[in-house]
Amino acid sequence: MAAATAPPPAAAIAATFSALLRRRTVRPCYARCVSSNARAEAAEPERRSGGLTGTRLEEAVPAGEGRSRVDAWISARLGGGGVSRARVQASIRAGLVAVNGRPVSKVSHMVKGGDLVSCTVSELQPLRAEAEDIPLDIVYEDDHVLVVNKPAHMVVHPAPGNANGTLVNAILHHCRISTFTCLARNSTGDECPDSSDDDVDVFDVDQFTTEDVSSEVRNALVRPGIVHRLDKGTSGLLVVAKDEHSHAQLAEQFKLHTIRRVYISLTCGVPHPNSGRIEASIARDPNNRIRMIAIAGSGQRYARHAASRYKVREVFAGGGSALVEWRLETGRTHQIRAHAKYLGIPLLGDETYGGTKSMALSLLRPRTPSKYHSGLSDLISKVDRPCLHAALLGFKHPHSGKILEFSCPPPDDFTEVLDELRRVTSADGQNGDDVVQ
């Protein structure tokens, strides 16, 4: 997909989505004005990541500054120099970060005005993954970034006990690299990691100078890596950085929420009103460690601010289901899934958050002609993941500064359900194809 240079009007965006959802051949890539970070712009594009090992920071948190995570605070000061947040987190876990003279071990340790923070950037610790010949849908690629259309059911990055069949394994093969080493991360499993897109603590691979590592390790190194992630069951667009400068620049854009991300979903029921903004903090469900919950207000100690905007694009079966567009203001773990449940419209196929097959059918069957019940039941029974697709991704290129924006249609399993919902809606004399304004 080629980049364009003019900002898109609202009508153009709506037309793009209409084309995507009808699987026409489209090549949209709209430009958009995005705020930038002065320190990031001043970074040396070709600075080698190996020279970052041993970089030191010793600085006091300005008086009056609010509380913030130590990893975020440090990366804000070192990110412009090409140090990724994942690299900072590795330094914390290695015991190379201290607050007021005391080493800290948790990346989520909070600092406040007056605290003295010291950090020495560590060498990344190796966790090896092997290249695997897994087909990739490459949407865009240059020397610095790679944009892929991730299929549903593919895990983004390897982890202890899950080292094969991931997007990273496929990227290694695509880039003709046999193995790599990368940061380990703590997780309770792919379904609900401890961090979110905003944490940017996913696998961060690195390339060092010859004096930094042994020859055995050096042969297994590759540049960074995954900047953000999609849940295993979510399909769609994801950007990968090919060097640490690009990784740090893109991570900063995620932190500033200037990355443009639009998702589409099929829901059980229809939200009311048809469009709106949800501001409900996200926290881990104390009763189920693989699930997150959305909470109104800020009463939960470990809840993190989260905001999403949604808009109903189509309504099916008299309100039994809807095609809903989501735009993220933050990037918390399972944010759309938790916010959809919070609205009372869990994503169709999302068993973890209440969008069960039985719920979907209980809403659809009473609202559709009986002759379609059997077909609907058969189709819904085949849904094996949340109907959620990352349809649009836009960001500022970490080296050229140009605005790139990409879009891709949902995969066959999504469109098969969508087409059937449109068919039964039209057969019942309802107008389900109108885009809600």
Secondary structure, 3 states (H helix, E strand, C coil): CCCCCCCCCHHHHHHHHHHHHCCCCCCCCCCCCCCCCHHHHCCCCCCCHHHHCCCEEEEECCCCCCCEEHHHHHHHHHHHHCCCHHHHHHHHHCCCEEECCEECCCCCCEECCCCEEEEECCCCCCCEEECCCCCCCEEEECCCEEEEEECCCCCCCCECCECCCCHHHHHHHHCCCCEEEECCCCCCCCCCCCCCHHHCCCCCECCCCCCCCCHHHHCCCCCCCECCCCCCCCEEEEEEECCHHHHHHHHHHHHCCCCEEEEEEEEECCCCCCEEEEECEEEECCCCCCCEEEECCCCCCCCECCEEEEEEEEEEHHHCEEEEEEEECCCCCCHHHHHHHHHCCCECCCHHHCCCHHHHHHHHHHHCCHHHHHHHHHHHHHCCCCCEEEEEEEEECCCCCCEEEEECCCCHHHHHHHHHHHHHHHHCCCCCCCCCC
